[in-house]
Amino acid sequence: MMVEEYLAQVDQAYESCPGGEEAEKRLIVLTEQCGDEHGRDSAAYASLLGELGGFYRGQGRYEQAEACFHRALPLLETWLGVGSPQYATTLNNLAGVHRLMGRCGQAMEEFHRCLELYRASVGECHILYASGLNNLSLVHLDLGDLEMALELQRQAADILDRLPQAKGELVSSLCNQGALCQRLGRLEEAEEKLKRALVLLREELSTHTPHYHAVLNALGVVHYAAGRFAAALDCFSQAAQAAQTLYGPDHPEVKAALTHRALAEERLEARS
């Protein structure tokens, strides 16, 4: 099979397998099958290793994810070159794992390298470059440098705003900016970013997505911080309903939104 067919089967594995263990088994089988067919020194095998690494990262199994990306990188360097977007994206994924492992210094160096590679291969107006800026922003957030994190998110949003196919990524960046502005005490700017994200979700994308309840919850926090408890209550109520529609009534996101709603109710009652 061509690598595209393997990747299509990876997508099917995520959709059809009921749990993480079954999905893992299927991904391992596909990866080994690809290695048998194309060779374990091939770019195709590297692609499947990258998919397996992404699975392990999503499961919180960071050492296994790191091992997969480390195995993939030299294969991509050999077949496609360090300057290829595929190599940069795999390095980007590895850096993300290192960030999640708490190795922020190493992750920052790798994300900066990714940006250099993306700049040379796809340019600074590409969604991949914006993704690199977003990831670097998260490292600065982890380190407590909120101003730099916000600046990098703004740079990413400026790129995404010019890409019609990147509205979902733009919503994510706007939500991140809103949360950062709120933490920095810039409540008007936070509200502006989050309300724009809501308009995009309601009018151009979909409200049946985790982004929707995340934006509503973040906007509720802004209203709460500004003392607008009725508006906060409304946002938290909508966030709880949106999360329940996606996940069911017992999900942690639902419980978190309900907890926030209860706090807003208490403040409203204290005023009356």
N, C-alpha and C positions, 0 to 999 in steps of 0.2 A: 504493500500500500504506500501511496505517497504520504508525506508528512501531514498534508492537509486532511487526509482521511483519518489519520491517527488522532489529530486534534479534534475532529468532529466526533470521534468516538469518546474522547475525553469529556466533551460537553454532554454526550449522552449518558456517560457514567455518573456525572453530577446530578442529572435530571432523574435517572432511573433508580439509582441505588438508595435505599431507605436511610442509611446511616453512614457515619464516618468510616467505620470499619469496612463495610462493603465497598464503599467508594475507593478506599485506599487499596484494597485487593485488586480491584479492576484497574486502577491507575498503574499499579506495579506490573500487572500482567501486560498492559499495553506498552509500558516502557521497555520491558524485557523483550517483548515481541518485536518492537521497533529496533532494538539493539541487535537482535538475531538477524533481522532482515537487512538493515542498512549498515550494521557494524557499530561497535561501541566507541568508535572514534569518529562518528559522523555528526554532521550538523543536525540531522533529523533526530538522532538520539539525544543530542543536547536540548532540543526543543521539548522532548518528552520529559527529560530531567527537570527542565524549568517548570513544567506543569506539575510534576510531582512535588517540587520544592514549594510551589505556590500552595498546594494542598496542605503540606505540613505546616507552613506558616499560618494558614487559616485555622489549623487545629492547635496552634500554640506549641508545636513541637519544633522549636527553633533550631536545635542542633542538627536535626535531620534535614530541615529546610536548608540550612547553611551548607551541609555536605552536598546536597543536590546542586545548588548553585555553583559551588566550588568545582564540582565535576564538569558542569556545563561550560563554564567560562573558557578554559583552554581549548575546548573543542570549537567553540565559536570563534575564538581568536585564530585558530588554524584555518578554518574553512571560510569564514566571512570577514575576518579582520577586526582589530580593535576598534577601528573607525566605523563599524557597522552599527545601525540602530539596535539590532538584535543583541549585540554584545553589551551595548550601553544599558539596555533594558534589563538584562540579566544582572549586570552590576548594580543597577538601581534596586532590583529585588533583593539582592544580597545585602545592600546597605540598609534596606528596610528591616531585614531580619536583625542586623546588628543593632539598629536603633531599638527594636523591641527587646533585645537581650540586654539593653542598658549600656551598650558600648557606643556612646554618643560621639566621642572623638573620632573613632574609626568610621562610623556612619557618616559624619560630616565630611571627612576627607573623600569618601567614596561618592557621596552625592555631588560634591563639587566636581569631581572627575566626570561623573555622568553628565553634568551640565556642559562641560567642555566638549565631550564627545557628541552630545546632541547638537550643540551649537555648530560643530563642524559638519555634521552629517545631515540633519534635517532643518537646521536653522532655529532662530529664536522665536519664530511665529508659529511654531508647531505645538500640537497638544502634548507631545512627549516632553518638550522643553518646559511647558507649563507644569506637567506632572513632576518634573525634577525640582522645580521651584517649590511646589507644594510640599514635597517630601523633605526638602531642606528646611522649610518653615517649621515642620513638626519637630525636627531636632532642636531648633532654637526654642520652641515652646517647651520641650522637655527640660532644657537648660535654664528656663525662666526668663529668657530674653524675649519678652512679648513684643517689644517695638520692632525688632528685626523679623520676628515671625510674622507680624502684621504686614510689614513692608514686602516681604516675599510673597505673601498671599495676594497683595494688591498687584504685584507684577504678574503673577499667574493669572489673576482675573482679567487684567488688561489684554492678555493674549487670548484667553478663552472667549472673551466678549466679542472678538472678531471672527470666531469660528462657529458657524451656524450648527455644526454637528456636535458641539461640545457644551450644550446647555446644561446637561446633567452635571458635568464637572464644574461649570460656572456656579451652579446652585451650591455645590459642596464648598467651593471657595468663598462664596458670599456668606454661607453659614459660619465658616471658620472665622472670617473677618468680623462678623457680628459678635461671636463669642469673645474674640480677642478685644474688640472695642469695649465690650461690656466690662471685661476684667480691668481694662485701663481706665474705666470711668467715663468713656466717651459714649454716653447713652444715646444721643441723637444719631450719631453716625451708625451705631450698632442697629438701632431701629430701622434706619434707612436701608442698610444692607439686607437685613432679614426680611423686611417687607418686599423688597425686590425679589428675593429668592422665592417667597410665597407666590408672587404674581407669576413667575416663571413656572412653578409647579402646577398652579391651578389653571393657567391659561395655555401653556405650551407643552408641558410634560405630563405628569401624572401625580395624583395625590396618593396613589397606591404604591408607596415607596418609603423606605426608612428615612429618606431625606425629609419627608413631609412632617412627620412627628418630631424630628430633631429640630427643624426650623421653628415649629410652633413652640416647642419647649424653650428654645433659646430666646425667642421673642417674649415668652412669658417671664423669663428671668429678667430681661431688660425692663419690662413694665413693672415687675416687682421691685427692682432696684430703684426705679424712678418714683415709687410710691403709688403707682396706678394699679391698685390691687384688683379692681373689677376687670380691667383689661387683662391682667395677669391670670385671673381665674378663668376667663374665657379661653385664653390660649392654652392653659394647662388642661382644661376640659376637652378641647379639640385634640390636643396631643394624645391624651389618654384614649379617646375614641379611635383615633387614627392608628395608634399602636395596637389596640385591641383588634381592630379589623385585620391587621397584618398577622399578628402573632397569637391571638387568643387572650383571654382575660388574666391568665396567670403569669404572663411574661414580665421579666424585670423592668422593661421599658414602660409597661402599663402601670406597674406599681410605683415607679419613680414619678411619673406624671401625676398620679393620684396623690402622692405625698406632697408634691409641689402645690397641687390644687388645694389640699387641706390647709397648707400654710397661708395661702392667699385668702382662704375663707376666714381663717382666724383673724387675720389683720383687718379684714372688712368688718367682721363682727365687733372687733375692738373699737372701731371708729363709730359704730352706731350707738 
